[in-house]
Amino acid sequence: MQSKLASLTLKGFLAFGLLLFSSLAASAQQAAPSLPLLFDARERLARPDLSSLVRLRFLTSVDFPPFNFTDQNGKLSGFNVDLAREICGELEISDKCQIQAIPFADLKDALAASQGDAVIAGLAVTPELRRRFVFSRPYLMLPARFVRNLAAPVEGKTAAALAGRPVGVVKGTVHEAMLAAFFPALKAEPFDTKEALLGALKERKVDAAFADALQLSFWVSSPASDKCCALFDGPYLSEHFLGEGMTIMLRQKDSVLTSAIDHALAALSRSGRLQELYLRYFPYGLY
């Protein structure tokens, strides 16, 4: 399987995502959400010598908002794009950095052919890719979350309060499997599509839903939800179901560059810059 993280299918969500992201970033006025720390604050990863590096070319795509997309002015933007720039700044090689967008389907072959040095585009880590490439430490996890209809008489603040109530989920997804494994006592109601699931939740045909936190976070804060619903409990993380998280993919021969990127990610986490980027692009939070 070669898909974006957590089986996200966002190409049809692109136009909506761009408009919604702009609205959310401008209007968020609630308490700042927290980003789970993926690096130990006491950890110090050595910074390799990059003095011989000619350039560092990051490859990304434009169909994964808010991580990488083109804005209304046609400028390459997003969490991953800004993170690549922060990495270059931390490594003191900003003058050697380039960021290029190519079709998502071409990323692997372009990296293998040395048309770029690192892929930062939300590419899911798979055993097949690990045989061909290496990956940085994860810098962001995409959790699963519940969302509940506020009109449903749910008493309690944990998933246990949903016992006996219909909880919607998209059939055939990792979230359906995760719901069954984590919450076998809940009454799962399968739907064919995400749109059908959210429509049923809004109309209270189900009291709650279980899905990808990224999409749910944007939806509950958008006009499409009509303020019907809110995120509930969680977040829930699982490498088995949801993968290893957001990473940067590099060629196997580039072990020095991989170590340098890991050093930069740890330093950005320690300094708070990674948290600042998270708040910029996820003002309502995933966690």
C-alpha positions as a Markdown table, in Angstrom:
| # | Residue | x | y | z |
|---|---|---|---|---|
| 1 | Met | 0.0 | 0.0 | 0.0 |
| 2 | Gln | 1.4 | 3.4 | -1.0 |
| 3 | Ser | -1.1 | 5.9 | 0.4 |
| 4 | Lys | -1.0 | 9.0 | 2.4 |
| 5 | Leu | -1.0 | 8.6 | 6.2 |
| 6 | Ala | -4.0 | 7.0 | 7.9 |
| 7 | Ser | -5.4 | 6.1 | 4.5 |
| 8 | Leu | -6.4 | 9.7 | 3.8 |
| 9 | Thr | -8.0 | 10.4 | 0.4 |
| 10 | Leu | -7.8 | 14.1 | 0.2 |
| 11 | Lys | -7.7 | 15.0 | -3.5 |
| 12 | Gly | -11.5 | 15.4 | -3.5 |
| 13 | Phe | -11.2 | 17.3 | -0.3 |
| 14 | Leu | -8.6 | 19.8 | -1.7 |
| 15 | Ala | -10.7 | 22.8 | -2.6 |
| 16 | Phe | -12.7 | 22.6 | 0.6 |
| 17 | Gly | -9.6 | 22.1 | 2.6 |
| 18 | Leu | -7.9 | 25.2 | 1.3 |
| 19 | Leu | -10.8 | 27.5 | 1.9 |
| 20 | Leu | -11.5 | 26.0 | 5.3 |
| 21 | Phe | -7.9 | 26.2 | 6.4 |
| 22 | Ser | -7.7 | 29.9 | 5.6 |
| 23 | Ser | -10.9 | 30.5 | 7.6 |
| 24 | Leu | -9.7 | 28.5 | 10.6 |
| 25 | Ala | -6.2 | 30.0 | 10.7 |
| 26 | Ala | -7.7 | 33.5 | 10.7 |
| 27 | Ser | -10.5 | 32.9 | 13.3 |
| 28 | Ala | -9.1 | 30.6 | 15.9 |
| 29 | Gln | -9.6 | 32.2 | 19.3 |
| 30 | Gln | -9.6 | 29.3 | 21.8 |
| 31 | Ala | -7.0 | 27.8 | 24.1 |
| 32 | Ala | -3.9 | 26.7 | 22.2 |
| 33 | Pro | -3.9 | 22.9 | 21.6 |
| 34 | Ser | -0.9 | 20.9 | 22.7 |
| 35 | Leu | 1.4 | 18.9 | 20.4 |
| 36 | Pro | 2.5 | 15.6 | 21.9 |
| 37 | Leu | 6.3 | 15.5 | 22.3 |
| 38 | Leu | 8.0 | 12.9 | 20.1 |
| 39 | Phe | 11.5 | 13.8 | 21.2 |
| 40 | Asp | 12.8 | 13.6 | 24.7 |
| 41 | Ala | 13.7 | 17.1 | 25.9 |
| 42 | Arg | 16.9 | 15.7 | 27.3 |
| 43 | Glu | 17.9 | 14.0 | 24.1 |
| 44 | Arg | 20.7 | 15.6 | 22.2 |
| 45 | Leu | 21.3 | 14.2 | 18.7 |
| 46 | Ala | 24.6 | 15.0 | 17.2 |
| 47 | Arg | 24.6 | 17.4 | 14.1 |
| 48 | Pro | 26.7 | 15.9 | 11.3 |
| 49 | Asp | 29.1 | 18.0 | 9.3 |
| 50 | Leu | 27.3 | 19.2 | 6.2 |
| 51 | Ser | 30.0 | 21.5 | 5.0 |
| 52 | Ser | 30.4 | 19.5 | 1.8 |
| 53 | Leu | 26.7 | 19.5 | 1.0 |
| 54 | Val | 26.1 | 21.3 | -2.3 |
| 55 | Arg | 22.3 | 21.6 | -1.9 |
| 56 | Leu | 19.3 | 20.0 | -0.1 |
| 57 | Arg | 16.3 | 19.5 | -2.4 |
| 58 | Phe | 13.0 | 18.7 | -0.7 |
| 59 | Leu | 10.3 | 17.1 | -2.8 |
| 60 | Thr | 6.6 | 17.5 | -2.0 |
| 61 | Ser | 3.2 | 17.6 | -3.7 |
| 62 | Val | 0.3 | 20.0 | -3.8 |
| 63 | Asp | -2.7 | 17.8 | -3.0 |
| 64 | Phe | -2.4 | 17.3 | 0.8 |
| 65 | Pro | -3.7 | 20.4 | 2.6 |
| 66 | Pro | -2.9 | 21.7 | 5.1 |
| 67 | Phe | 0.5 | 19.9 | 4.9 |
| 68 | Asn | 1.4 | 20.8 | 1.3 |
| 69 | Phe | -0.6 | 22.8 | -1.2 |
| 70 | Thr | -0.6 | 25.8 | -3.4 |
| 71 | Asp | -2.3 | 28.9 | -1.8 |
| 72 | Gln | -4.6 | 31.3 | -3.6 |
| 73 | Asn | -1.6 | 33.1 | -5.0 |
| 74 | Gly | -0.1 | 29.9 | -6.4 |
| 75 | Lys | 2.6 | 29.8 | -3.8 |
| 76 | Leu | 3.7 | 26.5 | -2.4 |
| 77 | Ser | 2.6 | 26.4 | 1.2 |
| 78 | Gly | 1.7 | 24.2 | 4.2 |
| 79 | Phe | 3.0 | 22.6 | 7.4 |
| 80 | Asn | 5.5 | 20.4 | 5.6 |
| 81 | Val | 6.8 | 23.3 | 3.4 |
| 82 | Asp | 7.4 | 25.5 | 6.4 |
| 83 | Leu | 8.9 | 22.6 | 8.4 |
| 84 | Ala | 11.4 | 22.0 | 5.5 |
| 85 | Arg | 12.4 | 25.6 | 5.7 |
| 86 | Glu | 12.8 | 25.4 | 9.5 |
| 87 | Ile | 15.0 | 22.3 | 9.2 |
| 88 | Cys | 17.2 | 24.1 | 6.7 |
| 89 | Gly | 17.4 | 27.1 | 9.1 |
| 90 | Glu | 18.3 | 24.9 | 12.1 |
| 91 | Leu | 21.0 | 23.2 | 10.1 |
| 92 | Glu | 22.3 | 26.6 | 8.9 |
| 93 | Ile | 22.0 | 25.7 | 5.2 |
| 94 | Ser | 19.0 | 27.9 | 4.2 |
| 95 | Asp | 21.0 | 29.2 | 1.2 |
| 96 | Lys | 21.4 | 25.6 | -0.1 |
| 97 | Cys | 17.8 | 24.6 | 0.4 |
| 98 | Gln | 15.2 | 24.1 | -2.4 |
| 99 | Ile | 11.6 | 22.9 | -2.2 |
| 100 | Gln | 9.9 | 21.5 | -5.3 |
| 101 | Ala | 6.4 | 20.2 | -5.8 |
| 102 | Ile | 5.8 | 17.3 | -8.2 |
| 103 | Pro | 2.9 | 14.9 | -8.7 |
| 104 | Phe | 2.5 | 12.6 | -5.7 |
| 105 | Ala | 2.7 | 9.5 | -7.8 |
| 106 | Asp | 6.2 | 10.5 | -9.0 |
| 107 | Leu | 7.8 | 11.2 | -5.6 |
| 108 | Lys | 9.4 | 7.8 | -5.0 |
| 109 | Asp | 10.9 | 7.4 | -8.5 |
| 110 | Ala | 12.1 | 11.0 | -8.4 |
| 111 | Leu | 13.9 | 10.4 | -5.1 |
| 112 | Ala | 15.4 | 7.1 | -6.3 |
| 113 | Ala | 16.7 | 8.9 | -9.5 |
| 114 | Ser | 18.3 | 11.6 | -7.3 |
| 115 | Gln | 16.0 | 14.3 | -8.7 |
| 116 | Gly | 15.6 | 15.3 | -5.0 |
| 117 | Asp | 17.2 | 14.5 | -1.7 |
| 118 | Ala | 14.3 | 14.2 | 0.7 |
| 119 | Val | 10.5 | 13.7 | 0.4 |
| 120 | Ile | 8.3 | 15.6 | 2.8 |
| 121 | Ala | 4.7 | 14.9 | 1.6 |
| 122 | Gly | 2.8 | 12.7 | 4.0 |
| 123 | Leu | 4.0 | 9.5 | 2.4 |
| 124 | Ala | 3.0 | 6.4 | 4.5 |
| 125 | Val | 5.9 | 4.3 | 5.6 |
| 126 | Thr | 5.4 | 0.7 | 4.3 |
| 127 | Pro | 7.7 | -2.4 | 4.4 |
| 128 | Glu | 8.2 | -2.1 | 0.7 |
| 129 | Leu | 9.4 | 1.5 | 1.0 |
| 130 | Arg | 11.7 | 0.6 | 3.9 |
| 131 | Arg | 13.4 | -1.8 | 1.5 |
| 132 | Arg | 14.2 | 1.1 | -0.8 |
| 133 | Phe | 14.5 | 4.1 | 1.4 |
| 134 | Val | 15.2 | 5.3 | 4.9 |
| 135 | Phe | 13.0 | 7.6 | 7.1 |
| 136 | Ser | 13.6 | 10.3 | 9.6 |
| 137 | Arg | 12.2 | 10.1 | 13.1 |
| 138 | Pro | 8.4 | 11.0 | 13.1 |
| 139 | Tyr | 7.6 | 14.6 | 13.7 |
| 140 | Leu | 3.8 | 14.4 | 13.8 |
| 141 | Met | 1.2 | 11.6 | 14.5 |
| 142 | Leu | -2.2 | 11.6 | 13.0 |
| 143 | Pro | -4.6 | 10.2 | 15.6 |
| 144 | Ala | -8.1 | 8.8 | 15.5 |
| 145 | Arg | -10.9 | 10.6 | 17.3 |
| 146 | Phe | -14.5 | 10.4 | 18.2 |
| 147 | Val | -16.9 | 13.1 | 17.3 |
| 148 | Arg | -20.3 | 13.3 | 18.9 |
| 149 | Asn | -23.6 | 15.0 | 18.1 |
| 150 | Leu | -24.2 | 17.6 | 20.8 |
| 151 | Ala | -27.9 | 16.9 | 20.9 |
| 152 | Ala | -27.3 | 13.3 | 21.9 |
| 153 | Pro | -27.7 | 12.7 | 25.6 |
| 154 | Val | -24.2 | 11.4 | 26.2 |
| 155 | Glu | -23.3 | 11.4 | 29.9 |
| 156 | Gly | -19.6 | 11.3 | 30.6 |
| 157 | Lys | -16.5 | 12.4 | 28.9 |
| 158 | Thr | -14.9 | 9.1 | 27.8 |
| 159 | Ala | -15.7 | 6.5 | 25.1 |
| 160 | Ala | -17.4 | 4.4 | 27.8 |
| 161 | Ala | -20.3 | 6.9 | 27.7 |
| 162 | Leu | -21.1 | 5.8 | 24.2 |
| 163 | Ala | -21.9 | 2.2 | 25.2 |
| 164 | Gly | -25.2 | 1.1 | 23.7 |
| 165 | Arg | -25.3 | 4.1 | 21.3 |
| 166 | Pro | -24.8 | 3.9 | 17.5 |
| 167 | Val | -21.2 | 5.0 | 16.5 |
| 168 | Gly | -20.7 | 5.5 | 12.9 |
| 169 | Val | -17.5 | 4.5 | 11.0 |
| 170 | Val | -16.5 | 4.2 | 7.3 |
| 171 | Lys | -16.5 | 0.5 | 6.4 |
| 172 | Gly | -13.3 | -1.1 | 5.1 |
| 173 | Thr | -11.0 | 1.5 | 6.7 |
| 174 | Val | -8.3 | 1.2 | 9.4 |
| 175 | His | -10.6 | 3.2 | 11.6 |
| 176 | Glu | -13.3 | 0.5 | 11.4 |
| 177 | Ala | -10.7 | -2.1 | 12.4 |
| 178 | Met | -9.3 | 0.1 | 15.1 |
| 179 | Leu | -12.8 | 0.8 | 16.6 |
| 180 | Ala | -13.5 | -2.9 | 16.8 |
| 181 | Ala | -10.2 | -3.7 | 18.4 |
| 182 | Phe | -10.1 | -0.8 | 20.9 |
| 183 | Phe | -13.8 | -0.6 | 21.7 |
| 184 | Pro | -15.5 | -4.0 | 21.1 |
| 185 | Ala | -18.4 | -3.1 | 23.4 |
| 186 | Leu | -19.5 | -0.1 | 21.2 |
| 187 | Lys | -22.2 | -0.5 | 18.6 |
| 188 | Ala | -20.6 | 0.2 | 15.2 |
| 189 | Glu | -22.7 | 1.5 | 12.3 |
| 190 | Pro | -20.8 | 1.2 | 9.0 |
| 191 | Phe | -21.1 | 3.7 | 6.2 |
| 192 | Asp | -19.9 | 3.5 | 2.6 |
| 193 | Thr | -18.2 | 6.9 | 2.6 |
| 194 | Lys | -17.0 | 9.7 | 4.8 |
| 195 | Glu | -19.6 | 12.0 | 3.4 |
| 196 | Ala | -22.4 | 9.6 | 4.3 |
| 197 | Leu | -21.0 | 9.1 | 7.8 |
| 198 | Leu | -20.8 | 12.8 | 8.5 |
| 199 | Gly | -24.2 | 13.4 | 7.1 |
| 200 | Ala | -25.7 | 10.7 | 9.3 |
| 201 | Leu | -24.0 | 12.2 | 12.3 |
| 202 | Lys | -25.3 | 15.7 | 11.6 |
| 203 | Glu | -28.8 | 14.4 | 11.2 |
| 204 | Arg | -28.3 | 12.3 | 14.4 |
| 205 | Lys | -28.9 | 9.0 | 12.7 |
| 206 | Val | -25.9 | 8.1 | 14.8 |
| 207 | Asp | -24.8 | 9.7 | 18.1 |
| 208 | Ala | -21.1 | 9.7 | 17.4 |
| 209 | Ala | -18.5 | 8.8 | 14.8 |
| 210 | Phe | -15.0 | 7.5 | 14.8 |
| 211 | Ala | -12.5 | 8.6 | 12.1 |
| 212 | Asp | -9.4 | 10.5 | 11.3 |
| 213 | Ala | -8.8 | 13.4 | 13.6 |
| 214 | Leu | -7.5 | 15.7 | 10.8 |
| 215 | Gln | -10.6 | 15.5 | 8.8 |
| 216 | Leu | -12.9 | 15.6 | 11.9 |
| 217 | Ser | -11.1 | 18.6 | 13.3 |
| 218 | Phe | -11.7 | 20.6 | 10.1 |
| 219 | Trp | -15.3 | 19.4 | 9.7 |
| 220 | Val | -16.6 | 20.2 | 13.2 |
| 221 | Ser | -15.3 | 23.8 | 12.8 |
| 222 | Ser | -16.6 | 24.3 | 9.3 |
| 223 | Pro | -20.0 | 25.6 | 8.1 |
| 224 | Ala | -20.7 | 22.1 | 6.8 |
| 225 | Ser | -21.3 | 20.8 | 10.3 |
| 226 | Asp | -23.7 | 23.6 | 11.2 |
| 227 | Lys | -22.2 | 23.5 | 14.8 |
| 228 | Cys | -23.9 | 20.2 | 15.4 |
| 229 | Cys | -21.0 | 18.3 | 16.8 |
| 230 | Ala | -17.7 | 18.4 | 18.7 |
| 231 | Leu | -14.6 | 16.2 | 19.1 |
| 232 | Phe | -15.0 | 13.8 | 21.9 |
| 233 | Asp | -12.5 | 11.9 | 24.0 |
| 234 | Gly | -9.1 | 10.7 | 22.7 |
| 235 | Pro | -6.9 | 11.2 | 20.9 |
| 236 | Tyr | -6.1 | 7.5 | 20.0 |
| 237 | Leu | -2.8 | 6.6 | 18.5 |
| 238 | Ser | -1.8 | 3.2 | 17.1 |
| 239 | Glu | 1.2 | 2.4 | 15.0 |
| 240 | His | -0.4 | -0.9 | 14.1 |
| 241 | Phe | -3.5 | 0.7 | 12.6 |
| 242 | Leu | -2.4 | 4.3 | 11.8 |
| 243 | Gly | 1.2 | 3.9 | 10.8 |
| 244 | Glu | 4.4 | 5.4 | 12.1 |
| 245 | Gly | 3.4 | 9.0 | 11.7 |
| 246 | Met | 4.7 | 11.9 | 9.5 |
| 247 | Thr | 8.3 | 11.3 | 8.5 |
| 248 | Ile | 10.8 | 12.5 | 5.9 |
| 249 | Met | 11.9 | 9.9 | 3.3 |
| 250 | Leu | 15.5 | 9.8 | 2.0 |
| 251 | Arg | 17.8 | 7.5 | 0.0 |
| 252 | Gln | 19.5 | 4.7 | 1.8 |
| 253 | Lys | 23.0 | 6.0 | 1.0 |
| 254 | Asp | 22.2 | 9.4 | 2.7 |
| 255 | Ser | 22.7 | 8.3 | 6.3 |
| 256 | Val | 24.6 | 11.5 | 7.2 |
| 257 | Leu | 21.7 | 13.7 | 5.9 |
| 258 | Thr | 19.2 | 11.5 | 7.6 |
| 259 | Ser | 21.0 | 12.0 | 10.9 |
| 260 | Ala | 21.2 | 15.8 | 10.3 |
| 261 | Ile | 17.4 | 16.0 | 9.7 |
| 262 | Asp | 16.8 | 14.0 | 12.9 |
| 263 | His | 19.0 | 16.4 | 14.8 |
| 264 | Ala | 17.1 | 19.4 | 13.3 |
| 265 | Leu | 13.7 | 17.9 | 14.2 |
| 266 | Ala | 14.8 | 17.2 | 17.8 |
| 267 | Ala | 16.1 | 20.8 | 18.1 |
| 268 | Leu | 12.9 | 22.3 | 16.7 |
| 269 | Ser | 10.9 | 20.2 | 19.1 |
| 270 | Arg | 13.0 | 21.3 | 22.1 |
| 271 | Ser | 12.9 | 25.0 | 21.1 |
| 272 | Gly | 9.2 | 25.0 | 20.6 |
| 273 | Arg | 9.3 | 25.9 | 16.9 |
| 274 | Leu | 7.6 | 22.6 | 16.0 |
| 275 | Gln | 4.8 | 23.5 | 18.4 |
| 276 | Glu | 4.5 | 26.9 | 16.8 |
| 277 | Leu | 4.1 | 25.4 | 13.3 |
| 278 | Tyr | 1.5 | 23.0 | 14.7 |
| 279 | Leu | -0.5 | 25.9 | 16.2 |
| 280 | Arg | -0.3 | 27.8 | 12.9 |
| 281 | Tyr | -1.8 | 25.1 | 10.8 |
| 282 | Phe | -4.0 | 23.3 | 13.4 |
| 283 | Pro | -5.5 | 26.1 | 15.5 |
| 284 | Tyr | -8.3 | 23.8 | 16.7 |
| 285 | Gly | -6.0 | 20.9 | 17.4 |
| 286 | Leu | -5.8 | 17.2 | 16.5 |
| 287 | Tyr | -5.3 | 16.0 | 20.1 |
